[in-house]
Amino acid sequence: MSPEAHDNRPHLFDEAAAWLIRIRENPQSAELRAHFDIWRQSSPEHEQAWSELCLLWRATGKAEAFYRPLASTRIRILPRRPVSVPRLAAGLATAFAVACVLWLAAPSVIVRWTADHRTAIAEIQSITLEDGSSVELAPDSAFSAQFTGQLRQVTLLQGEAFFDIRKNPDRPFRVIAGGTEVEVLGTAFEVELTEDATHVAVARGSVSTLSRAAVSGASRATLKPGDAISIDARSGMETRTLVDADNIGSWREGRLVVSNATIASVIDVIRRYDPAWITLADPSLGEERVTGIYDLTSPALALGALVDPFGGRVLNLGDSVRVITRH
């Protein structure tokens, strides 16, 4: 690689990351894919930057699913042909890049098909529902709504939302998040849906939660102001805690308040507020637990404050990629 090309690597890495983010946000755009292909094919340096980005993503372990054999696959052995190492490497890099894009795009496509309201990274929406209730939708979040004469229902598809519900005894309001149902008459509360659990916290009034994931059958709980519950997505196990009601929904004011949370879970939240691609390269660091307040208006500084006490550091590859590891 020439000195000029080496000096340009951070810029090209930024470009590759920007393409990845654009494709994730708009996976169905044929025009976008065509421009992306032109960019990749315009120089070997572009292709190398894209391959390095995907290899970095692979190093986090998130691409493991692409390398699992299919149990029912029928295998036909063909005559062996000599394959050059460079050609094989290029083919693997290209195949992995395609898999990388498809893996990132799939969840976005499903949400796009079903959501009535959806936010982008670092975007918060204030939404008034047809019954006068209000929803503050956190970044990178989505929900669908169903309202009939007897039913007021919102399904949280991803992310987090703060609800302020207008009371109507004849039409209870229900929020569906994963395997959990939250039912209210009139109250203010937040619901967060992650891969591992559904979290509910009440700021005003009361709600009842019904978990259908419990091993022993459906489980119901009643929450009052300051009550919070986390319901494991797989086992249905419930963990109840007490929180400061004034801090519930603090993300609406640019503050993230956490108590005894894993670093990995806090990073997952910060990802919604930072357009950069954030990857945790040291899983053991992610298992450390923290209590604190972090500034969501400056995600890069928040990440640094989060991991620094544990010997962690944030490596910024240009402005579009942040790799978190230990010193």
N, C-alpha and C positions, 0 to 999 in steps of 0.2 A: 504493500500500500504506500502511495506517495505521501510525503509530508503534508501536502495540501489536503489530501483526502483524510489523513489522520486528524488534522486540525478541524475538519468539518464534521467529524463523527458525532459530537454532541448535538449539533444542529439536525443532522439526519436522524438521530435517535428520537429527537423531539417530533420530527415529521412523521416517523413511523408510529409513534405513540398517538399522535393526533389522528392519523388514519384509523387506528384501532378504535379510538373513542368514537369517531364519526360513524364507523360501520356498526358499532354496537348500538348507537342511538338511532340509526336509520337503516336497519338490516335489509329492508325490502327494496331499497333504491337501486335499480339497475344502472342508472346514470352514475351514482356514487361508486359502485363496483367497477364500472368501466374506467372512471378517472383513477381509481386506486390501482387497477392493473397497469394503466399507462405509467403511473408514478413508479411502480415496482420495476417495470421493464425498461425504464429510461436509463438506468445505469447499474452496474454491478454493486456500487456502494449502497444504492437504495435497497437492493435485494438483501445485501448483507445486514443492513440496519434492521430490516424487518425480521430476518431470521434470528438475529441476536435478541430482539425484543421477545420473540416467541420462545426462544430457548430459556430466557430469563423467567418467563412465565411458567415454563415447564418445570424449572428448578424448584418452584414453590410446591409442586406436587399436584396442582389442580388439573393437569392434563392426564392423570393416571388412567382415567376411564377410557381413553383412546387406545390404550395398549393392552386392554383385557381381551382375551380371545372369546369369540362367540361360541357358546356351548353347543349350538345345533348346526354349526357351519360344516358343510361338506367340502372336503379338500380333494382337489384333483392335481396330481403331480404332473408337471409339464417338463419337457426336455430342458436340461440346464443350458443357459446361455451365458457367456462371459459378460460381466457388467463392470464397467470401469468404476473405480472408487469415487472420482469426482462426480460422475453422473449419478451414482447412487446417493451420494451426500446431497446433491442438489435436489434430487427427487424427494428424499426424506424431508428436507427443509421446506420444500413447497407443500408437501402433504401436511406437514405439521402446521404450517401457516394457515392453510385452509381449515384444518380442524380447530385451530385457535379462534378464528373468526366465527365459525359455526357455533362453538361452545359459548362464546360470549353473546352471540346474537339470539340464540334460542329463547332464553327467558324473556328478553325484551320483546320478541315477537308475540309470545303468549300474552304478556301483559297488555301490549298494544291492542290486541284483538278484543280483550274483554273489559278494559278499563274505561270508565266514564270520565275520570279525572286522573291526570298523571303529571308528575313534576320531573324536571331534569336535575342533574347534579347541581348543587348549590342554589336551587330554586325552592322557595316556599310559596304556596298558594293559599289564599283565604277564599273559601267557597261557602256560599249560602245555599242550603238545600231548599227544596220546594216547600217544606213545612216551616221554614224560618230558622231551623237549626243551622249552626255554623261548624265548619271543619277547617282546621289549619293543617294542611298537608305538608309534611316534611320533605326535604329533598330526596330525589330518587325513590319516590313512593307513588302508590297508585291505589285507587279503589273504584268499585262499581256500586251503583245505587239502584234499589228497587223500591218503589213507592206505589201502594195501592190503597184502596179505601180502608183496609184493615191492617196494612203492613207498612212499616217504615224500616228498611233494612239496608245496611251498607256492608259490603264485603271488602275488607282490606286485603289487597292482592300482594303488596310488598311494602316494606318500609314502615313508616310511623305516621300517626295522625292524632291531633288533639280535637276532641269533640265537645261542643257546648250545645246541649240538646234542649229544645223547647218542649216543655211539659205538655203531655196530652194523655190522660189516663185511658182514653179509649183506643189509643194507638201506641203501644209500647215501641220503643226504638231498640233495634238489635244491630249489633256489630258482629260479623263473622270474621275471624282471623285464624286461619289454619283449622285446627280441630276444636277451637274455643268459640263459644258464643257469649257475648256480653249484652245484657238486657237492662234497659233503664227507662224511667219515665221522664225525668228532667234532671240533668246533672252535667258536670264537666269532668272529663277524664281523658287519659291518653291510652292508646293501644299501639304496641310495637310488635311487628312480626319479623322474626329472624328464622334462619334455617333450623335452629335448635329449639326455639321456644316462642311462646306468645307472652308478652308482658303487658299487664294492665295496671294503671295507677289512677287513683281517684283524687281530684282536686276539690270537688264540691258535690254534695248530694250523696247518693249511694248507687251501686250497681250490683248485679248478680252475674257471676260467671258460671258457665256450664262447660266442663271439659269432657269431650267424647273420646279422648285418647287414653283415659285412665285404664289400666289393665283390669282393675276390679269393676269396671263399668263407669257410667257417667258420674261425674263428681261436680257438685254445685257449691259455690262459695259466695258470701256477701261481703262487699267491700265498702268502707266508709272513708271520709276524707283522711288522707295520709296513709291509707292502706295500699299496698302494692302486692301483686302476685305474679309469679313466673310459672308457666305451665310447660313442662317438657313436651316437645312435639312427638317423641317416640313413646315414652312411658306414661305420659300424663301426670307425672309426679309434680306436685304443687309446692312452691316455696313462697311463703308469705313474709313480707317485711314491712316495717314502718318507715315512711319517708316524710320529709318536710313538704307539706302540700303546696307551699309557695314555689318550690323548685320543680314541680311537675309541669312539663311542657316548657322548661327553661330554654330549650333549643330555639323557641320562637324569638327569644331575645339574644340569640347568639352565644348562649352558655350551655355547656354540657356538664351536668352534675352527675357524678357516678359514685357509688359506694360499694366497695369490695367487689369490683368488676374485674374480669380478666383484661389484660392489655389487648388481646386479640379482639374481644368484643367491642372495646372502645375504638379500636382502629376501624372496625366495620362501620361504626357510626360516623366517624370522621370522613370515611370514604364518600359519604353522601354529600359532603360539603366541599370537596376538593376535586376539581376536574382532572387533576393528575392521577395517573395510575399508581396505586400504592400496593406494594407487596411486602409481606413479612417473611424474611428469609430465614429467621431463626425461630422455629416453633416453640422452643423452650422459653424464649422471651415472651411470647404471646400468652403463656400460662401464668405469668406473674400477675398478682392482683393489686389494684390501685383504688384509692379513694381521693377524689379531688374535683376541681372545677377547671374546665378547659375552654379556651376561647375558640369558638367555631368560626368566627370571622377571619381567623388566621390559621387555617388548618396545618400549614407547615410548622408554625411555632407550637401549635398544640401537640403535634406528633413528637416534637423534640422534648417538650416538657413531660410528655407521657413516658417516654422510654429512657430519658437521661438518668433518672435515679437508679436504674437497674443496669447501667453500663451499656445502654443501647445508643444507637446513633441513626440518623436519617441521612442516607446518601442520595442526593438529588442528581439525577442524570438529566441535565437540562431542566426545563420547567415542567415536563410532562410525566416524569417517572420518579417515584420515590421508593427506595429500597431500604427497609428497616432491618438492622442487624445489630449485633453486639460489637463493641470496640475490639 
